[in-house]
Amino acid sequence: MIRFVVLVMSCLLLAACSDAEVSASAGGIERVEPPFWWQGFKNKELQLLVRGDDIGAMSADVDYAGVKVTRVERGDSPNYLFVYLDVNASADAGTFDIILSDGDRSISHNYELRSKNPNRAHATGFSAADSIYLITPDRFVNGDPDNDSVDGYEDEPDRDEEYGRHGGDIAGMLQSLDYIKDMGFTTIWINPVLENAMPQWSYHGYATTDFYKVDPRFGSNESYRELVAAARQKGIGTIMDMIVNHGGSNHWWADDLPTVDWYNVADERTKTSHFRTTNQDPYAS
């Protein structure tokens, strides 16, 4: 398997780095992803993944100017519903209720549509003019020893273990911006800092268990935004590394997949080949 890396520049940061942590919603809806969106995109279609007990057969409706439900798609699990919204350019930023109903019950979720940043430069991409410094946060600088061990997260710090956590975090990167700038780098590429709630070997960040939440051993969604803003003040861009085609086996949907083919799993467990020739040898087939 070749990892597909999504690189997002500067403080667009997707929904993963919003100031709103994902939380359960009242009324029987446990999760809606993405947790909010923006008005003003060229592509008007927005797909929402909705999770709640026995909602799979329900219909969806919205009563908000400029936003309408175009269709719903049902998964194989009865606990998921894919709701497609059309967000017209005329839609104002604000909140509205997404109503799910099936005749016997009606539940709602308050959804937020935010104002899109009108300054296109806030998400400027990188180019050959940039000198990029790659950071594996856990192996960089431990700026906040208080978050090395967090209740509810099994993978404890162990500097003597090859795959153990060492304690590097967002605070450490924030404290090191002058060091990075003095070396002549114009951009930092940060390996994934999203939640990896795995029992072991999760320091690298590539076993994501929540794509919308920064791992508390690194910091928070807000501290990530603070880092990006501080880097920008020093003329340093930020590349967000976010791997969306695989995640950790402890991801919240792993025990109740939306569809039977949600994961690409062979009949028998096999190890990936990782044949590097396919992407590094210019003469390979």
N, C-alpha and C positions, 0 to 999 in steps of 0.2 A: 504494500500500500504506500502510495506517495501522499504525504500530508498536503492538504490544500490550505495555504495560509492566507487569511484575510488581513490586509494591512490598511488601517484606517488612520488618516493623517490628522493631527492636531486635535482640536476640541469638538469635532463633530461627535466622536466617541460612541456612536450608536446609542441604543438605550442602555447598554451595559454599564455605562459610566454616568448615568443620570444621578441626580441628587435624591432620587426616590428609590429606596431599596424595595425589592419585591416582597410583598406580603400577601397573606390570604385575604380574600374578599368575603364580605358578609353575604348571606343569602344563598349559600350552597355552592358558590363559585370559588374554587380554591386558587386558581391562577389564570391570568390572561397574559399572554406574551405575543408581541412586545407590550410592556406594561403601560405605555403611552405612545403617542406619535406626534407628528408635526403637520400643520397645514402648509400648502404651498409647493409640494413636490410636483414634478412634471408627471410622474407615474401616479395616477390617482388611486390605484387598487391597493388595499391594505388587507393582508391576511392575518387573522388573529387565531392563535391556538388557545382554546378555552378548556379548562379542566375543572370538573366537578362531578359529584356522585350522580350517576344515571342521567346525564344531560344529553347523551348522544342522539336521542330521538326528538329533541326539542327544536322549535323554530326560533328565529332571532328577529328582533325588530329594533329600530332606532327612530326616535323622533327629534331630529336636530337639523336645522337648516344647512344644506350643503353636504350632508352625510346620509347615506342610505345603505341598507343591506342588499347586496346583489345576489348572494346565494350562500348556502351553507353546505359543507361537505362533512360526511360522517366517517369516522374511523372504524376499526374493528373492535376497539374497546368501547363499552357503553358510557365511558366517563370522559369522552373528549368530543369537542365540536370545533370544526374549522369554520369561522365566520369571516366572510369576505365583505369588506366595506368599500364603497366608492366615496372618496374624500374629494369633493369638488373644490376648485380654486376659490369659490365664493364662501367656503366654510370659515367661520371665525374661530379663533382660538377660544377654548373653553372646555367645559365638561358636559357630558351627556350620559344617559343611562342606556346600556345595552340590555334589552329585555329578552329573556329566554322563557318560553312557555310551551306547554304540551296539552293544555286543556284541564289538567288536574292541578297544576301548580304554575306559578310564575315567579321567576327570580331575576334580579337585576344586578348589574355591575356598573359602577360609575367610572367612565373612561375619560381620559384627558387628551385633548388636542392642543398642542402647544404652538406658539408662534415660531416659525422658522427664522433662523438668523438671516437677515437680508444681506449681510456682508459675505460675499463669496470667498473672500480671502481667509475666512476663519477655518477653511478646510483645504488649504493649499497643499498640493501633493509634493512629493520629493522628486528629485531629478539627479542627473549625473553631476550636477553642481554641488550636491550635498556630500558631506563626509559623515557616515552613519556609525554610531557607536552602539553595538549590540549588548544588551544587559540581560542576564539571567538574575532577576531580582533577589532570590534567596541566597545567591552566591556573591552578591555585591557588597552592600554595606548594611549593617544592622543598626538602623537609626532609632528604633524603638524596641528595646528588649522586653517591654511589658507585653507585647503581642506575640512573643515567640511561642507561647503555649496558650491555647484558647479552649475554654470549656466546650465540649461537644465535638472537638476535632481530634481524631486519634493519632495522627501522624506527628509525634512529638519531636522537638529539636534534638539532634544527636550528631555532633560534629565529627564523631569518630566513625560514623556509618557512611559508607560511600554514597548511598542514596538517601541519607538522612537530611533533615532540614537544618540549615545553618543560621537562620534568623534574619537574613536580609529582607528589606521591606521598602515600601514607598517612601517612608520617612528618610531612609538612607539615601535613596536617589535624590530626594529633595535637597538634602544637605550637601550633595556632591555636584550640584549643577555648575558651580564655578570651576571645580576640578575638570569637569567634562569640557566646559567652554575653553578653559586654558589650554587643553590639549588640541584644540582646533576643530572640534566636532560641531556640526551644525544641526544634527538630528540624533535623537536617541530612539532606538528600536527596542521596545520592552517586551520580553517574552511574557506569555500569558500570566496575568495576575487574577484571573477569575477564580471563583471558589473551586477548590479541589478537595472535597471532603472524603478522602480516601484513607484506608487504614495505614498505608505505608507508601513510600516512594513517590510522593506527590510534589516534591519541591520544584520540579520543572514547570508545572502549571499546565501540562497538556492532557490532564485527566479531568476535564471540567465537569462539575456537578451542578452548576447554575450559571448559565450564560449571561445573566443580568446582575450578578453580584460579585464584587471584589472579595477575594478570600480575606477574612479578618486577620489572618496572620501576616498579610501584606499591608492592610489598612482598611479603607472603606471606599465606596464609590465617590464620596465627596473628597477624600484625600487624593484620589487619582486625578480628579478635576483640578484640585489645587496644584498638583505637580505639573500638569499640562500648562496651566496658566502661568506658573512661576517660570517654567522653561521658556515659554513664549516671551516673557518679559526680558529674558536674557538672549533672545534671538535663536533659541533652540526649538526645533520642531519635534513632534512626538509621533511615532508610529505605533499604533496599537496592534498587537499580535493576538488574533482571536481565531481559534481553530474550530470551524463549524461543522466539519464532516465526521468528527468523532468526539467522544467524551469519556468520562469516567464511568465505571460500572455502578457507582453509587449515585448517578444522576437520578433526580426525583421521578423521572418517567420510566426508569429501567424495569421496575417490577410491574408496570402496567403500561405497555407500549400502546401508543395511539393506533398504530397499524401493525400487522404481523410482519411486514417488511420494513419497519422503521429502522431496524439495524440490518446490516448485511452480514448474516451469520450462516456459516456452512453447517451441513448436517453434523459434521464432526469438527471439534476444535482443531484448528490448524494455525501454524505460525506463519506470519507474513514473510515473504522472501526478502524484501528490502534489497532487491537487485539494483545496485547503484548505477550499473551501466545504462539503465534505461533513461536516466536523466543526467548522466555526467559524461558518457562516452559519445562523442559526436558521430561515431560510425556505427553505433548500435542500431538494431532494427527498432 
